[in-house]
Amino acid sequence: MSAVLETDDVSESAVPGLRTIKVGLLGLGQVGQAVARIAPEAARLKHAGLRFRITGALVRDVNKVRRCQKPRVTSNPSAFLRGNYDVVIEALSNVEPAHGIVRRLLGRGVPVVTANKALVATHGLELAALAIRRGTTLRYEASALAGVPFLGAFAARPLVSDVHRLTAVVNGTSNFILSKLEREQCTFDAALEDARRLGLTEPDATRDVSGQDSADKLTLLAAIFGWGTVPAFRISTQSIHGLSARDFAIARSLTSTIKPLVFAKRTAAGISAFVGPAVLPQEHPLASLVGALSGIHLSGSFISDLFFSGPGAGPDITAATLLDDAVEALCTHTARPGRAVVPTPHVATIASAPTTGWLVRTTFPGVVPQAATVEQLFSTHHLTTTHVSDAIDNQRWVRLAPLTSEALDFALNRIAATHRIQTFAIRALQE
Ligand SMILES: NC(=O)c1ccc[n+]([C@@H]2O[C@H](COP(=O)([O-])OP(=O)(O)OC[C@H]3O[C@@H](n4cnc5c(N)ncnc54)[C@H](OP(=O)(O)O)[C@@H]3O)[C@@H](O)[C@H]2O)c1
């Protein structure tokens, strides 16, 4: 696709009937460059009666070569803020300097759309409240499941968005890695390397693998569904690192698969949540998501089985979603605040992580005991076994009835200390 970035000398009369929108762009990385490549395609935006002209961009390194026609760039936030914008598209990589700049823009009444989930997870409620006070708009559809346009669908629907429970795959990179383990029986490191090579990972891939990125998105979703602030560091989070192709073979033999899940439900005791790999029955809608796809399954007061899925990320789809958000921000800007539903900023009560079933990979130091002996051993430590797999080399997989992670950790530590048996536990959801 050829990139023709509009410049100041382009005559507005060249495309009659279109309103030219001055765009400030925060960041010209993978997403920012895609915005700069797609934005000038006025033909596709004609239906909105708009065309975009990028009048300034903030970057860290002004001399870097960009894969788009370069707008005027600066590395100085104050210089960027002196620009006159109809809307600002934010695609910086971190919370700062994005937070300070977005606050200043919203404070001046400039609508902002963002893809920065770390920013929205940390300061989303505060910024949304500021936008409303200043009669402007903050939109962040691109910050969670960028290619699945579902957040906007909830924005003006207080009853439908009364969600009580969500189960989701929100990190496409982790799903890609686990799908490779399952389908190609490769090692974890080989799958991660492939994800890196295809440009699927965050600049720091540990955010994907550790579950940190998913925990941030859960914080964001909790805010959108009116659950209040659920700090990411309070969410029980397990890395997908350490899973092996054999774990998937065992899951398959149990007509299940393993997905990098985010699970949360609102209970009387507070928000009960976890992030990490989990065994799911093959008939669960999320089980069918392979490769870098993402999806979210919701239940609430008026919805019992709502499922959205699609590409979770990628520069082009993220840029398209940002530009759609910009169109929406501009269309709603003068008429009313950005959201009909305004989440009240409050810190949510965090309950313990949910009680779930478990699949425990058990590695024995010597000869593998009989299945009945393994069952007996686990039972001695108050663990109820529902299935023990056939042995593969010196390993068996034990399926356990639901219990808390604290009770499980206590029992497995005792087993490890007494019998020199190594274990690796994966949560298992029944539904
Ligand atoms: N990539 C995706 O598919 C995707 C999908 C959904 C959401 N997102 C989110 O979108 C945002 C951008 O992602 P990306 O993949 O485009 O990241 P990226 O390639 O790392 O680009 C980040 C941009 O921010 C600029 N930047 C970073 N620190 C800065 C500072 N202190 N001052 C000025 N500029 C600074 C960088 O400038 P230089 O180029 O000069 O270094 C770069 O242009 C992130 O928040 C990400 O989580 C990404």
The ligand as an SDF file (V2000), in Angstrom:
LIG
                    3D

 48 52  0  0  0  0  0  0  0  0999 V2000
    1.3580   -3.4250   18.3930 N   0  0  0  0  0  0  0  0  0  0  0  0
    0.0720   -3.8120   18.5140 C   0  0  0  0  0  0  0  0  0  0  0  0
   -0.4150   -4.6670   17.7770 O   0  0  0  0  0  0  0  0  0  0  0  0
   -0.8090   -3.1730   19.5650 C   0  0  0  0  0  0  0  0  0  0  0  0
   -2.1450   -3.5670   19.6770 C   0  0  0  0  0  0  0  0  0  0  0  0
   -2.9870   -2.9440   20.6100 C   0  0  0  0  0  0  0  0  0  0  0  0
   -2.4650   -1.9780   21.4380 C   0  0  0  0  0  0  0  0  0  0  0  0
   -1.1300   -1.6270   21.3270 N   0  0  0  0  0  0  0  0  0  0  0  0
   -0.6380   -0.5700   22.2090 C   0  0  0  0  0  0  0  0  0  0  0  0
   -0.3330    0.5510   21.3850 O   0  0  0  0  0  0  0  0  0  0  0  0
    0.7920    1.2720   21.9270 C   0  0  0  0  0  0  0  0  0  0  0  0
    1.8800    1.3820   20.8640 C   0  0  0  0  0  0  0  0  0  0  0  0
    2.2930    0.0700   20.4970 O   0  0  0  0  0  0  0  0  0  0  0  0
    3.4520   -0.1370   19.4080 P   0  0  0  0  0  0  0  0  0  0  0  0
    3.4810   -1.5840   19.1260 O   0  0  0  0  0  0  0  0  0  0  0  0
    3.2800    0.8300   18.2960 O   0  0  0  0  0  0  0  0  0  0  0  0
    4.7440    0.2690   20.2790 O   0  0  0  0  0  0  0  0  0  0  0  0
    6.1660    0.7310   19.7020 P   0  0  0  0  0  0  0  0  0  0  0  0
    6.3890    0.1880   18.3400 O   0  0  0  0  0  0  0  0  0  0  0  0
    7.1340    0.4240   20.7880 O   0  0  0  0  0  0  0  0  0  0  0  0
    6.0150    2.3420   19.5560 O   0  0  0  0  0  0  0  0  0  0  0  0
    5.9850    3.1820   20.6410 C   0  0  0  0  0  0  0  0  0  0  0  0
    6.1620    4.6200   20.1760 C   0  0  0  0  0  0  0  0  0  0  0  0
    6.1990    5.4650   21.3310 O   0  0  0  0  0  0  0  0  0  0  0  0
    7.3080    6.3640   21.2090 C   0  0  0  0  0  0  0  0  0  0  0  0
    7.7930    6.6690   22.5500 N   0  0  0  0  0  0  0  0  0  0  0  0
    8.0770    5.8040   23.5620 C   0  0  0  0  0  0  0  0  0  0  0  0
    8.5100    6.4740   24.6560 N   0  0  0  0  0  0  0  0  0  0  0  0
    8.4800    7.7880   24.3230 C   0  0  0  0  0  0  0  0  0  0  0  0
    8.8200    8.9710   25.0210 C   0  0  0  0  0  0  0  0  0  0  0  0
    9.2820    8.9500   26.2740 N   0  0  0  0  0  0  0  0  0  0  0  0
    8.6690   10.1640   24.3800 N   0  0  0  0  0  0  0  0  0  0  0  0
    8.2080   10.2070   23.1050 C   0  0  0  0  0  0  0  0  0  0  0  0
    7.8810    9.1020   22.3850 N   0  0  0  0  0  0  0  0  0  0  0  0
    8.0210    7.9150   22.9920 C   0  0  0  0  0  0  0  0  0  0  0  0
    8.3460    5.6200   20.4040 C   0  0  0  0  0  0  0  0  0  0  0  0
    9.2220    6.5420   19.8170 O   0  0  0  0  0  0  0  0  0  0  0  0
   10.4660    6.0400   18.8940 P   0  0  0  0  0  0  0  0  0  0  0  0
    9.8210    5.3430   17.7250 O   0  0  0  0  0  0  0  0  0  0  0  0
   11.1720    7.2750   18.5020 O   0  0  0  0  0  0  0  0  0  0  0  0
   11.2590    5.0940   19.7500 O   0  0  0  0  0  0  0  0  0  0  0  0
    7.4600    4.8660   19.4120 C   0  0  0  0  0  0  0  0  0  0  0  0
    7.2080    5.6840   18.2950 O   0  0  0  0  0  0  0  0  0  0  0  0
    1.2380    0.4960   23.1730 C   0  0  0  0  0  0  0  0  0  0  0  0
    0.6790    1.1160   24.2940 O   0  0  0  0  0  0  0  0  0  0  0  0
    0.6510   -0.9080   22.9510 C   0  0  0  0  0  0  0  0  0  0  0  0
    0.3790   -1.5800   24.1700 O   0  0  0  0  0  0  0  0  0  0  0  0
   -0.2990   -2.1900   20.4200 C   0  0  0  0  0  0  0  0  0  0  0  0
  1  2  1  0
  2  3  2  0
  2  4  1  0
  4  5  1  0
  4 48  2  0
  5  6  2  0
  6  7  1  0
  7  8  2  0
  8  9  1  0
  8 48  1  0
  9 10  1  0
  9 46  1  0
 10 11  1  0
 11 12  1  0
 11 44  1  0
 12 13  1  0
 13 14  1  0
 14 15  2  0
 14 16  1  0
 14 17  1  0
 17 18  1  0
 18 19  2  0
 18 20  1  0
 18 21  1  0
 21 22  1  0
 22 23  1  0
 23 24  1  0
 23 42  1  0
 24 25  1  0
 25 26  1  0
 25 36  1  0
 26 27  1  0
 26 35  1  0
 27 28  2  0
 28 29  1  0
 29 30  1  0
 29 35  2  0
 30 31  1  0
 30 32  2  0
 32 33  1  0
 33 34  2  0
 34 35  1  0
 36 37  1  0
 36 42  1  0
 37 38  1  0
 38 39  2  0
 38 40  1  0
 38 41  1  0
 42 43  1  0
 44 45  1  0
 44 46  1  0
 46 47  1  0
M  CHG  2   8   1  16  -1
M  END
$$$$
